[in-house]
Amino acid sequence: MRRLLAALLLASMPALADEAGPLPGEIVTRIGQVAALPADARKVPGYAGAWRRAEAQQRVLDRIEALEARADKPCQAVAVRDTVQAAPDLIETRPARVHHALERWTVQACGATRVYDVWYRFERGASRLVVAASEAAEFQASLDPPYRRLRELAVARQAEEAGGAVRWLNLPLPADSVPVANHSGKGGWSADFVPLGDDPREWTQLIGLQGMPRSKQPGQALRLLEGMQEVRARRCGVPAGPVEALLPDASASGAAQTFLVCPQVPGTNYAELAVVKAIEGPDYLYVVQRAWRLPAGKADALLADSRGPREAAEAFLAQVRLCNPAADRSACPAAYPR
């Protein structure tokens, strides 16, 4: 009965839904969470342009254009102005694992500005995509508790961002990146990404990020990276390297960066190198690293062999920054999902 009501609703309200089945870019990771690969070609600005595959972006855009074409005042001149992650993703675990995500797409249609809800329901073999005008989706939310909860979380997020005490992290991941680990708890959160096809444990390249509790003392980023250098020195038998204090952006209070080298990770036959950047936000200390592995060898030879990977890592981290959504999100075109 519920599915029948939902079908009748979608037929009568300004909304379009996919039939159940796989969605573009959908994968199920080893950690059991469904995720989309970062975008392979940007069709729209903002969050969806950075975190949804081109085919997925186009599918949503097609549905918005179809809804505009059947409106009381049909419009065929539709331009997407912005896309945002409206609420934190919601994971159901019983009776089956289902991943819900909500985006908000703002479009300009024949001089009018409209906002659409884009609701993803990721479920192995039975995923769905619903696109609906935000102001007309309340009844749909009353039929679907996860959608209703996402809309509630979206309201809470808007209030949180308006307060100016939270930040978005710009993280332009390579297009072939996939998530292999994540964690969230009282002590903060973390996530790791490797190239598609890399073994999550025996990886050759890795991008890792952490959100750590903020200290009241300034200089937390510098102290953390100095501590990481000291630990690496003891573990790998090399001198601790320098830590560079960076000029922070307007949305951060401090930043630092360093290059970690371990000629041979104890108990292995490989070397591990990483460029690490730490940024002090008002909410978290953000730590992002781009690491890679090479055959174990002498430090001088490793540094020579790593000139290219180090330059790529530094170029990547140069784009990693914070922005304040209450003031300006333009610094975060590839905002990491929160």
Sequence and secondary structure as in RCSB ss.txt:
>XXXX:A:sequence
MRRLLAALLLASMPALADEAGPLPGEIVTRIGQVAALPADARKVPGYAGAWRRAEAQQRVLDRIEALEARADKPC
QAVAVRDTVQAAPDLIETRPARVHHALERWTVQACGATRVYDVWYRFERGASRLVVAASEAAEFQASLDPPYRRL
RELAVARQAEEAGGAVRWLNLPLPADSVPVANHSGKGGWSADFVPLGDDPREWTQLIGLQGMPRSKQPGQALRLL
EGMQEVRARRCGVPAGPVEALLPDASASGAAQTFLVCPQVPGTNYAELAVVKAIEGPDYLYVVQRAWRLPAGKAD
ALLADSRGPREAAEAFLAQVRLCNPAADRSACPAAYPR
>XXXX:A:secstr
 HHHHHHHHHHHSSEEE  SS  TTEEE TTS EEE   SS SSSSHHHHHS HHHHHHHHHHHHHHHHTSSS  
  EEEEEEEE S  EEE SSS EEEEEEEEEEEETTEEEEEEEEEEE TTT EEEEEEGGG HHHHHH HHHHHH
HHHHHHHHHHHHTT   EEB    TTEEEEEEEEETTEEEEEEEETT  SSS SEEEEEEEEE  SSS HHHHHH
HHHHHHHHHHHTS    EEEE   TT SEEEEEEEEESS TTSSEEEEEEEEEEE SSEEEEEEEEEEEE   HH
HHHHHTHHHHHHHHHHHHT  EEBTTTB TT TTB   
